[in-house]
Amino acid sequence: MGSKRRVTVIMATVREELLEIRGRLDGIYDRRERESVILLIFDHVKNWSRVDLIINEGKELSDFAKREIDHIVDRLILGEPIQYITGSARFFGMDFKVRPGVLIPRPETEELVDWILKDADDASDLSVLDIGTGSGCIAISLARHLPFSNVTALDFSEIAIAQAKENALALNAKISLIKADMYGWMPKPKTYDIIVSNPPYIAPDEEADMEVRVKDFEPKEALFVGADDPIKPYKRIEAIAADGLKPGGRVYMELNPRFAEDVRKYFESKGWDDVELRLDSYGKKRMLKATCGN
């Protein structure tokens, strides 16, 4: 009779797996971002928080979990964003579903939303338009935090509209969606109290210095603006806002710091009131607000 071979499975502890992940991701992320990514990996695979990870450091990791984690790290090394791998991105205290073809929400954009909410204070029944909604992160965050608001989200991408709709349903936010190109669309006059946009604003000559996980994986149409006129999206937003805002209404935009002063001067040249640039948490000119005086 033939003897059966015994297969020995060597289990790794969570601590050993953490050391391996840190070594493999060294040089791909800085230390702070690497640790954030590791937390996202374990949350996705094990549904563990930071505290759970610490508590379980000495325990063995199942072979299945290790294979899942190692596969995710393989994809990260190739440059794929962790948010596309897990299918989720955290924004303004909520988990937004994201997929390839939809821009991943950024922390800087949270600062833009926070600015709008602080200006709105306790105002209710505001009518809001989000131009270029992507995942719907801005529109949904405002709909969730502005009392009795009427929020409309516009995007030309079928993928983005579908993703924003899915997120709105999952997060119990009531928004209206419009599939349209902002360059060929105009709102009804004097409809909105607030118009907000995070348009494409990266110049082509900046691409070489960008991280692979951004330039090779995220939708280029949501990132890059033409070299001929880097503030073209803002000129179009100005035209939409000039017609679409009620008197005293405000437009808010996220900016490329490199062209922030050009955008400010353009809005001032068009007669907007109280044009204000605001720095982000890194000290860069990242946001602009202007008030409609007509």
N, C-alpha and C positions, 0 to 999 in steps of 0.2 A: 504493500500500500504506500502511496506517495505521502509524504509529510506536508502539512500545510505551512506556508511561510507566515510568520507573524510580522505584521506591519506595525512599526512603532511610530507614533505621531508625537513629535516634540512640540509641546505647547509653549508659546511665548507669553510672558506676562505683559500686562498693559504697559508697565514701565519700560520693558525691553522694546516694545513696539513704538513707544514714544521716542526713544533714543534713535531707533532706526528711521522713523519719519523725519525727525529733525536733521539727521545726517543727509538724507536724500534731498530734502528741500533747502539745504544750506546753499546760499548763493542765488536761489530763485526768488526768495522773499527776504525782506529784512526781518530781524528777530520778532518784532512786535506783530507784523502781519503774518508771519509764519505761525505764531502761537494762536492767532485768531483763526487761521485756516484749520489748524489741528482741532480746535474746538468745534468748528463746523463739520469736520469729518466725523468726529465721534458723536455729535448730535444726530447726524444723518444715519450713521450705521447702527449706533447703540441707543440713540435717544438720551444721551447723557449730557448733563450740564457740566460746568467747570468743577463744581463740588463733587459730582458723581465721578469725574475723572480722577480727582485726587483720592477719593475714598477707595476706588478700585485699582489703584496703581499696582498693588502687589498681587492682584488676582490674575489667573490665566485667561487669555483671550481665546475664544473658540477659533477653530481652524476656518470656519466660514467667515467670521468677522474679520480675521486677519487677511483673508483673500480679498474681501470687499475693500478693506482699507488700502491694501497694497495696490489694487487696481485703480482706486481713486488717485493715489499718489503718482502712479504711472501717467495718468492723464494730466495731472498738474505739471509734471516735469515737461510734458510736451507743450505746455502753455495754456491748456484749456482752463477757463475761469471756474473756480469752485462753485460759483452760483449756477452755472449751466450744468455742472455735474450733479449737484444736489437738487436743481430745479427750483431754488428758492433764494431770495435776497431779503435781508432785513432792512426795513425803511420806516422811520418814524414810529418805531415800536410795534410794527406789524410785519408779518411774513408775506412777501409778494412772490407769486410764482413767476419765474422767468424761463425763457427758452431761447435757443439760438435764433437770431433775427430780431430780438428785442433788446434794447439797451438796458444794461444792468444799472439799477438805481445807485446813486452816489451819496456819500455823507454830506458833500457840499450842497446838494439839492435839498437836503433836510433843513439846512440853514435858510434857504429861500422860503420854504414852507413856513418855518418858524417866524420869519419876518412878516409874512402875510398875516398870520394868525395874531401876532402881537399888535399889528396895525388895526386889524379888524376889531380887536377887543371883544366886546359883548354884542357886536352887531349881528343881527339875524336877517333871514330872508334875502341874503346876498345872491346875486346872479354871477356866476364865475365861468370863465372859459379858459381851458388849458390847451394850448396849441402845441402839437407834437407830443402826445401823451405817453407814447411807448407802453410801458407796463401798467400805466395808470396810476403810478405812485403819487404824483402831485395831486391829481384830481380826486383820488380816493381819500387821501389824507385830509384834504380840505373839506370834502363832503362829510367826513367823519367828525370833524372838529368845528365846522362853522354851523351854528344852529339853523335848521330849516333852510339850508342853502339849496340853490338850484345850480348844479355843476354840470357843464358840458365839456367833453373831452374830444379833441379832434386829432386824427392822424391819417396819413395817406396809406400806411402799411396795413394790409389785411391781417398779417401775423400780429401786429401790435394791437389792433382793434380787438381781435379775438382774445389776446392775453389780458387786455384791460377789462374786457367783459367778464372773463373768468375770475379775475382778481376782485372785481366789484361784487360779484355774487358770493365769493368765498369770504369776503370781509364785510359783508352786509352794508355796502355803501350804495346809495342811489345816485347814479350818474347817467347822463345821456351821452351816447357815442355817435360821432359823425366821421365817416370815412371820406376824406377829401384832402386834396393838396392845398396847403395854405396859399400857394402862389396863384391859385385859380378860384379861391373861395373868399367870400365876404359875408360878414354877419349882418343881421338887420341893424339899422342905425340905432344907437343909444340903447343897447340891450343889456350890457354887462356893467356890473360894479367893479369887477376885478378881471383882468386878463393876465395870464401867467404863461411863460414859455421857457423851456430849456432846449433851445434849438441846436442844430449842428454848428459847432464853432471852432473846430480845430483846423488850422491851415495845413495844406499839403506838405509844406516844408518842415512841419513839426512831427511828421509821421515817423521819421527815422529814429527819433529819440523816445518813441513810445514803447511801452511794454508789449511783448508778443501777445499776451492774453487779451489785450485790448485791440490792437490793430489787426490781428489775424483772426479773431473770433467774434468780435462784436460787429453789428451792422454798420458798414461804412457810411451809409446814407444818414445815419443818426449821429455820426461823429464829425464828418469832414465838410468843410465849406469850400467853395471854389476859390482859387488863387486870385482870380480877377477882381473880386470884391468880397473881402472877408467879413464885412458887416451886412451883406445882402439880406440874410434872414431877419436882421433887426430892422432894416428898412421896411421889409414887408410886414413885420409885426407892428411897426409904427403905423402903417397905413390901415391895417385891420383895427388897431386900437383907437385910432383917431375917429373912425366911423362907429365902431362897435361899443365904445364906452359911454356911459352916461356922464353928464357934467359932474366933475369931481371924482370920477372913477379913476382907478389906478392900474398901471401896467407894471408887472414885475418880470424880470428876466435874469437868467443865469448867463454869465459872460466868459469869454476867453480874456483873462487879465491883460493879455498883450494888446487887445483892441478895445479895452474898456473905455478909455478916454475918447476914442473915435465915436463909439456909440453914444456916450454922454453928449458930445458936441452935436451929433446929428439930431438927437431929440431936442436939445436946446434950440437948434436952428429951425426946428419945426414948431416952436412956440409952446412946448410943454412946460408946465409949472413944476417947481420943486423937484427937479431932476437930481437924483441922489445916487451916488455909488456907495457900495458897502463892501468892506473886506470880509473874507471868509476867515475861518479859524486858523488858517496858515498865513494870514496877513496879506492875501492877494485880492485885488479888485475883482470880485467874482459875481456881484449882483448889482442890478440897477432897478430903481423905482422912479416912475414919473407920473404926474397927475394931469388928467385931462381938464383943460379949462374952458372948453367950448360948451 
